[in-house]
């Protein structure tokens, strides 16, 4: 069976054009590159998403739970307002604003 393209025409083709019957290296390279870029952006997204949790790591249990719930809601709804609220809750020490215990020696008078 004769080829419809002459040998001279095949020699003049650019490097990204694959000759018949050979593996397309450019397609494989682009595919691997796209997978790596998607994995990189996913890792970056989840790293940024975890910032409020890292900020609230040493806080009280209630504050950590509130930050975690706001982070999950923002992750699943893709709503940035919940993520910003989680950052604000993590940045402010809630136990100083809303004290839950009365100091010893204080009278209610």
Secondary structure, 3 states (H helix, E strand, C coil): CCCCCCHHHHHCCCCCCCCCCCCCHHHHHHHHHHHHHHHHHHHHHHHHHCHHHHHCCCCCHHHHHHHHHHHHHHHHHCCHHHHHHHHHHHHCCHHHHCCCCCCCCCCCC
